[in-house]
Amino acid sequence: MATHITMIEQVKEQLAANEDVDYQNFIIHGHSVVLIYIASIINVPVMQERIAYVLIQESAAEQTKENFVSRLNNGTLFPLLSVMAKSPEDAINQLVQGKVLLCLNEANKIFMFDLVKYEKRSVSESQNELVVIGPQEAFIEDIDTNLSLLRHKIKHPDLKTVRYEAGKYTKTIIYVVYIEGLCNPEIVQDLDQEIRKIDIDAVLGISYTAEQMKKGNHTPFPQFQYTERPDSVAASLLEGRIGIMQDGTPSALLVPVTLLSLMQSSEDYYQSYMSASWIRIVRFFFAIISMLLPSLYVAITTFQTDMIPTDLLMTITAARENIPFSALTEAFIMELTFEGLREAGTRIPKPVGQTISIIGAIVIGQAAVQAGIVSSPMVIVVSITGIASYIIPHFELGLAMRLLRFPLLVIGGTTGLIGVFITAFIVFGHLVNLKSFGTPYMQPFAPLVLKEWKDVFIRVPSPAMKDRPTAYATRNTRRQKQK
């Protein structure tokens, strides 16, 4: 068995090249005591007050060695909880995560105190899921703060949190949160197995975790719902879904997910049911427009011109009279340009980004029309399509529809409407067969659950939604008492 001196030497040897590691040495009743810590990630004032100062007082007190060691062992010496390290490796791993090590040489023991303190930003408004009515707070990068925000929403002992650690070098903390008795326990077990199987060097964002757990990688549609709003996570947990939260990421994941859940916004439930229903109808309409409008325009103007009213056809023909490209090439040029402007607007510094992206779109579109590169109707079609994609509440779903827009555009420009319709049916068939952790992606359409249509295209008044969605909750599906 290795001596305690050997343990200290092993710790110091592995930390030799780390110049931000601090050591404080004490001699207390003949015992050699060393404090080891990284000042940048711990609460130094608390450490000095509750550990170092206590050791200084102890060294001046008239007490026996046995009394000092016994009080250290039974945890009555310091006003802080301590845990004994199992090995030098355990001590080093905890040190770099914000623990303070107290090494007692002669007793062959290392005690660890949790005084972690990382710099973090304050809770701010949501940046990507803006609402006019409802809570404005959003998650930040600190997992403890995020858990407190969620606990503030759900004050019940059935809210369970399961802690994991992933990443060989990052040691990232991951929490699975759910309400016991509401969610499907099989999905909880499935998530437990998937997270435990993650074996990579680093987990720097929650998208790393989602990528490792994604089932059926050959689909552009998201199998996890990203959200940065605590109220969205709380509402989803109350429906029987399960959340995944990760340290260092201001977003959470929700599973299982359906296409309809990705088309809903938290603001739908803060507004009156009539306003929310109207907005949802508009949202569904423009979601279809964002994926199909360019391909339909190209297909009709190229192959099915007899479907266009005569006056409108003459206007389109006159606008395209001097255009040197086909409708398909013209649409591709404008779509790629719009995608480039969208990406540039994201990367440009915020003070000038919005102005440049708007002015850039107007100037480039007008110049392209005047130069005879594209026609005015095509600019209108692409502009409507681009704006429509922003109506989709969740970015990942909007990105999937933007991606599908291009193959649909090619098919529409080469085969006409018949090709567009066949491709659309193929996409729909793919969605029907897709599942997220065993949950059908198209429920309540496939399988057909008519009683859950109360919260699909329209939202009925809250008292009428007495049951939880069967897609998520397998137990205790009743959420309101009968009046």
N, C-alpha and C positions, 0 to 999 in steps of 0.2 A: 504493500500500500504506500502510495506517494505521501511524503510529508507536506505540511502546509507551506513550507518554504518553497518546495517544488511547484506547488500550485501558483504561488505568487510569481515565481520566475516564469512560469508558462504564460501567465497573463501579461506580464511585462514584455516578454519576448514577442508575443503577437502584436503588442501595441507599440513596439519600439519606434516604428516610422510614423507614428501619429503624434505630431507635436501639439495637438489641441487637447491631449489627455493630461489632466492635472493630478498630482499626487500630494497628499498631505500626510505627514508622519507624526505619530504621537507615541509617547511612552506612558502607559497607565498601569501603575502597580506592578511594574516589571514586565508587562506585556507590550509587545511591539504591534501597534495598530496603524494601518495605512488606509486612508480614504482615496479612492480612485474614481474620477468622474470626468465628464466632458462638459465644460462650463457652458458651451453654446446651446446645449439641448436640455439643460436642467434648470430648475429654479434655484439659483445660487443663493439668494438671501435666505430662503427657507432652509437650504442645506447648512448654511453657516449658523443659523439660529438654532435649529433643532437637532443637528448632529455634531458639527464641529464644536460649538459652544458647550454642549453637554459633555463632550470628551475632555475639553479643557477643564471644566469644573470637576469632572471625575478624577482627573490627574492630580488635582489639588486636594481632593477629599482624603480623609483618613479611613480607608476601608481596605479590607483584605482582597487578595486576588480572587479568591473563590466567590466572594460576594459580587465582584464586578462581572466575572464570567457567567455566573448563574443568572444575574439580571439581564445580561446580554442574550442568553439562551432563551429565557422565558418571555422576552419582549417587553420588559418593564423599564429598561434603561432609557429608551428614546420615546418621545411622544409620536412616533410614526410606526406604521406596520412594516415588518421586514420579512423577507423570505430567504431561506438558506440556499445557496447555489449547489447544484448537484455535482458540478464538475467545472474545471477551468473554462471549457468551451461554453458551458451554460452561462457562466459569469460574463464572458466577453460578449456573447450575443445580447445579453440583457444590458450591458454597459452601453453599447452603441445604439440601443433603443431608448436611452434616457434614464437608466438606473444608476444609483450611486452604490459603489462597492465598498464595504467595510471589511477589510481583511485582518483577521486575528491570527497572527503567525503561529503562536505556540499552540493554539487550540485547533489548528488545521481546519478553519472554517472561513467561509466568505458569506457575509450577510448583504442582502440587496434591498435598497430602498427606492421606491418609485417616486421620483421627483421630476418627471419629464415635463418639459415646457418648450414647445416649438412656436415660432412666430406664425401668426395666422391673421387673416383679415376678418373684419367684422361681418356680421350677417347683413346682406344687402338685398336689393330687389332682384327678382328674376330677370335675366337678360334675354333668354330665348323663349320663354313661355309667359309672355306679358298678358295681364288681364286688367280690365277696367274696374270690375267689381270683384272683391275677394281679397284674400291675404296676399301681401306683396313679398314676403320673406322667401329666401331661397337657400339651398344648401351651400356650404362652403367646403374647403378642402380638409377641414378638421373633422374626423369621424365622431369624436365625443360631442362636439357641438351639433352635428347632424342628428345624432341619437337623441340629444336633449330636445331638439326641435320636434322630432317625431313623438317622443314621450309626452311632450306638451299637448299634442293633438289627441293621443290615445292614452288615457289614464286608466289602464286596466291590467290586472296581473296576468291575463291570458296573452298579452303581447310578449312574445318570446324572441330572444336574440341569441343566436349561436355564433360564436367567434371562431374564425379560421386565420391562418397565416400562410401566405403564398409568396413565392419569389425567393430564389436561393440567396440573392444579394440584397434585395429590397426589404424582405420580411414584412410585406404589406399586410395590414390587418383588414379582413373582410368579415362583414356581419351578414347573416341571413336572418331576416326579420319576418315574422308571421304571427297571426292570431290563432292560437290553438283552439280547435273546435270549429273553425270556419274554413280553413284551407284544406286541400287534399294532402293527407300525410304522405302519400306515395311520391308527390312532387318534392316534398321536403327531403325525403330519403334520396331521391334522384339527384337533387342539388347537392346534398351532402357528399355523395359519391363523386360527382363531377368536380367539385371544388377540391376535394382531397387528392384527385388525380392530377391536378395542375402541377407541373414540374418544369418550370422555366426559370431563367436567370432573374428576370425582373417583371414585376407587375406594376407598371407606372400609371396606369389609368384603368378605369372600370371596363373600357373597351377591350383591354387585354383579357380580362376575365370572361367577358362575353364571347370573345373569339375562341377561347379554349373550351367553352361549354356548348358552343353552337352545334346543333344537330341538323344535318342536311345542309351542307355548305353550298350546295348548288342552287341557291335561290337568292334573288336580289331583295326579297322582302324581309324586313327585320323580324327576328324571333324573340327579341327583348324590347321592352319599351323603356326608353331613356326619359328621365324626368329630373328636374332640379328643384321641384316644388314639394315641400313637406306635406302640404294638404293633398296633393295628388297621390303620394305614397300612402297616406293615412286612409283616403277614400278607397284605394285599391285593396289595401289589407282588409278593410271592412267588407269588401265584396268576396273575399276568400282568396285573393292573390297573394303572392309572396314577393318580398323585396330583397334586393341585394345591395348593400351599402359598403363602400370601400374608402379607406383612409387615403387622403391625397386627391380625391376626385369630388367635385361639386355636383355630382349627378348620382342617381340611384337607378338600378334596373328593376323592372317589374316583370314577373312571369306568373302564369302563362299569358300569352298575348294573342289577341285576335285582330283581324282587320278593322272591325268596328271599334275596338278600344283605341286603336291608333287614329281613328277619325273623330274621337271625342276630345273635348277640351274641358279643363276644370271649370272654366267660366260658364259652361253650359248649365251648371248646377247652382250658380250664384245669381243667374238671371231668372226672370219669369219663364214659365214653361212655353208660352207662346213665342216670346222673343228667341229663346234657345232653339225651338223647333224650326223657326224661319231661318236662323243662321245655319243650322245643320243642313237644311235642304240646299241652301246656297253653297255650302261647303262641299257636299257630295257632287253637286252639278259641276263646280269648277275643278274638283279633283279629276273627274272624267275628262273635262276639257283639257287639263294640263297634260294628259297622256295621249289623247286621241286627236285633238284639233289639227296639229300640223299634218299628220298622216292623212286625215280625212280631206283636208284642203288640197293637198298634193294629188291624192287619188282622184278626187272629183274633177279638178281642173285639168288633169292629164287624160283620164279615161272616161269619166262619166259626165261630160260637159252638158249633156242633155238634161241633167237634173237641176242645172242652174237656171233661174229665170233669165229671160232674154236681156232685159235691161242690165241686170247685174253681170251677166256674161260679157256684154259689150264693154262695161266699165273695166272688168278684170283684163279683157283682151287688150284694151287700149293702154292700160297701165303696163302690160308686159310686152308691148309691141317692140321696143328696142332693147329688151333684156337679152344678153347673149347666152344666158344659161337656161337649162331646163328648170321646171318648178322644183324638182327634187334637189338639184344642185343649189338652187337659190335658197331653199329652205335649210339645207345643211349649212350653208355659209352663215345665215342669220342665227341659227340655233347655236352653232359653235361660238359665234361672236357674243351672243347673249350669255352663254355659259362662262366665257372668258371675262366679261364685264362683271358678272356675279361674283366670280372668284376674286377678281381684282378688288372689288368693293369690300370683300371680307378681309383682305390682307392689307389694304391701304390704311394708314393711321386714322383713327376715328374722327379727329377734328376735320379732316378733309375728305374722308372716304365716301360719305353719303353724297356730298356735293359733286365730287369727281365722277362717281358712278352714274348719277342722274344726268349730269351735263354730257358725260361721255356717251351715254346711250342716245340722247337726243341728237347730239352733233353727228355721231357716226351714222345713225339711222337716216337723218336728213341728207347727209353728204352722199350716202350710198344710193339713195333714191335719185338725187340730182345727177349723180354720175352715171346712172343707168345700169348699176350693178344688180340691184334688186328692185322689186316693184313695191309700190305703196301698200297693196293688200297683204303682201307677205310680211311687211314690217308690222302691220296691224295684227296679223295672226300670231306672229312670234311674240309680240308684246303682251297680248292677252294670255298666251300660254305661259309666259314667264311670270306674270302677275298671279295667275291662277295657282301656280305651284306653291306660292307663299301662303295660300289659304289653308293648306294641309297643316294641321296642328303640330305634327311630329316630324322632325327633320328627316329621320331615317326613311320613313314612308315616302315623303316627298322626293328624296334622292332616288329611291327605287323607281318611282314613276318617271322621273327625269331620265333615268337610264334606259327604261323601256321605250321612251319616246323615239329614240334613234333607230332601233331595229324596226319599229312600226313605221317610221318615216320611209325607210328603204323599201319595205314591203309595199307600202301604199304607192310609192313612186314607180314600182316595177310590176305590180300585179293588180292594182286598183282596189276598189272597195271590197271585193271578195277576199283578197289577201288580208286586208285589215281586219275584217270580221272573223276570219278563220284564226288569225293570230290572237285576237282578243278572246276568242273562245278557248284557245290553248292556254292563255294566261289564266283565265277563269278556272279551267280544269286543274291547273297547277295549284291555284289557291285552295280549291276544294280538297285536294289531296294533301295539302301542307298541314302540319301539326306543330304546335309549340308545347313541348313537354306533355304530349298526349292529348292536348286540347285542340279540337278542330279549328283551323284558322278562320273559317267562314261561318262559324256558328254566330247567330241563330238562323242562317240561311241554309247551311249544309253542315250538320243535320238541321232540318226545319223545326224550330221551336217558336211557335206563333206567340205564346204568352210573353216572350222576351222582346217582341217587336215594340213594346212600350218605350224602349230606350234605344231606338236605332235611327231611323230617319227623322223621327220627331221624339220629343220627350214629354211624356204625360206628366201631370202634376205629381209631386212627390208622394202624397198619401196613396196614390194608386200603384206605386211600385213597392209592393209589400214583400217581394221575394228577391233574394240575391240571384245573380246570373248563374244558371246551372253549369255554365262552361267553367266556372272557377270553384264555386262552393259545392262540395259534395256532402257536407254535413251542416245542419242548422241553417237551412236555406231561407228561413223566415227572418226578416229584419224589422218588421213592423207588426204590432199587435192589431188584430181586427177591431175596428171601432164599432 
